[in-house]
Amino acid sequence: MSFSLHFKPCDNNIGPDGAKAVASEIAKCPTLSTLSLYLQSNNIGPDGAKAVASEIAKCPTLSTLTLDLQSNNIGPDGAKAVASEIAKCPTLSTLTLGLESNNIGPDGAKAVASEIAKCPTLSTLTLGLESNNIGPDGAKAVASEIAKCPTLSTLSLGLYDNNIGPDGAKAVASEIAKCPTLSTLSLGLESNNIGPDGAKAVASEIAKCPILSTLNLYLSNNKLNGDELLENIFLKNMILNIKY
């Protein structure tokens, strides 16, 4: 019999050793299928974050994972190590990975996405990369790697406050449009100085997704004119939620 576990020791100054110990004990659950582990703001650091993910990857029956590591000063190497370990989960189909505010940078963000793309059975991905100074090239690289996921049908990508700019935003959307199996997309591009032309370019690229049926697009705080009416770019039978 499979079972689920929800554990939320956030803001408790657990540190790297405490976080590893938590994950090590969880990994002893022989039939765990769903795990939600919230470790944000615990001073874990890169080594602690990798150790947590390494222990979780030992769960042989895990299919759904939520791992929140927000604000733990993981850095690029730690973020890549986390994703690399998670990619070893043999039966993972749904992943929510929160890496917000971890000083990852462009190279770290690309590495994270590249490792996640190695998950052979992943169909649903929520990836939080907000406030990591990724920049336009990093954002494009993230989307390009995610587009390589062979079975991805649902994607939620958070890129809030990453200095992406209009060209970077367009590139992100262009890469996402290459996902042949994507049906549901939530894309957070708030506070990236995209501007009206960048917003229109984003919508035009996303509209090229061959089987996309549901879109949530977040564009607030991007110096828009207020008269973009991007909804007109998409098919009328698509479920749309665009926040300006």
C-alpha positions, -999 to +999 in steps of 0.1 A: +000+000+000+014+034-010+011+065+012+017+103+013+037+125+036+035+162+041+062+177+064+068+215+068+097+224+092+104+258+074+121+287+092+135+265+119+173+269+114+176+232+108+209+236+090+225+211+066+229+182+090+193+185+103+179+187+068+198+156+057+187+137+088+151+146+080+153+133+045+173+102+055+145+091+078+118+099+052+137+077+027+132+047+049+095+047+040+093+017+017+061+025-001+061+063-002+045+076-034+038+113-026+061+136-006+058+173+002+089+186+021+091+223+028+126+234+040+126+271+030+148+295+051+167+269+070+203+278+063+208+245+045+234+256+020+246+237-011+259+206+006+228+202+028+205+207-002+223+180-022+222+156+008+185+161+011+178+154-026+202+124-025+183+108+004+149+115-013+162+098-045+164+066-025+126+063-023+119+036-049+082+042-054+081+080-053+059+094-081+050+129-068+075+152-051+072+188-037+106+201-025+107+237-013+143+249-008+136+286-011+160+311+005+187+286+016+218+301-002+222+270-023+240+287-051+245+273-087+265+242-078+240+232-050+210+238-073+225+216-100+233+189-075+197+189-062+183+185-096+208+158-105+198+137-075+161+142-081+165+130-117+176+096-103+140+090-090+130+062-113+092+066-112+088+104-107+059+118-128+051+151-109+077+175-096+074+208-078+108+223-071+111+256-053+145+273-057+135+309-053+161+334-039+191+311-039+217+330-059+217+304-086+225+327-116+223+318-153+246+288-153+230+273-123+195+277-137+205+261-170+221+232-151+189+227-130+167+225-161+192+202-179+192+177-150+154+178-147+150+171-184+166+137-177+136+125-158+122+099-182+086+098-168+080+134-159+047+147-170+040+177-147+067+202-136+065+233-114+098+250-113+103+281-091+134+302-101+122+336-090+147+362-079+179+344-089+195+369-113+192+345-142+192+371-170+181+367-206+206+340-216+199+320-185+162+322-189+164+311-226+187+282-216+162+271-189+133+269-213+154+252-240+164+224-216+128+220-203+116+217-239+136+184-241+114+167-215+098+140-237+066+135-218+059+169-203+022+179-205+019+205-177+045+232-170+045+260-144+077+281-147+083+310-123+108+336-136+097+366-116+124+393-110+152+379-131+163+408-153+152+389-184+141+419-206+121+417-239+145+396-259+150+371-231+112+368-226+106+362-263+133+335-263+118+318-233+084+316-250+100+305-283+117+275-266+086+265-246+067+264-279+089+235-290+074+212-264+054+189-285+032+174-257+025+205-237-012+211-230-012+234-199+013+262-193+016+287-164+044+312-171+054+339-146+074+368-161+065+395-136+090+423-129+114+416-158+112+449-177+097+432-208+077+461-221+048+460-246+067+447-276+082+420-255+048+410-241+034+407-276+063+386-287+059+363-258+022+357-267+030+352-304+056+326-296+034+307-271+006+307-296+027+283-317+025+255-291+008+228-312-016+213-286-017+240-258-052+243-244-047+262-211-025+292-205-019+313-174+004+342-183+016+366-156+031+399-169+025+425-142+052+451-134+067+451-169+060+486-181+031+476-204+009+502-220-023+487-207-039+482-241-020+450-253-051+428-256-029+397-260-059+375-258-067+382-295-035+363-305-047+330-292-073+305-305-108+313-292-113+279-277-082+281-255-086+286-217-068+319-210-058+338-179-035+367-186-025+391-158-012+424-169 
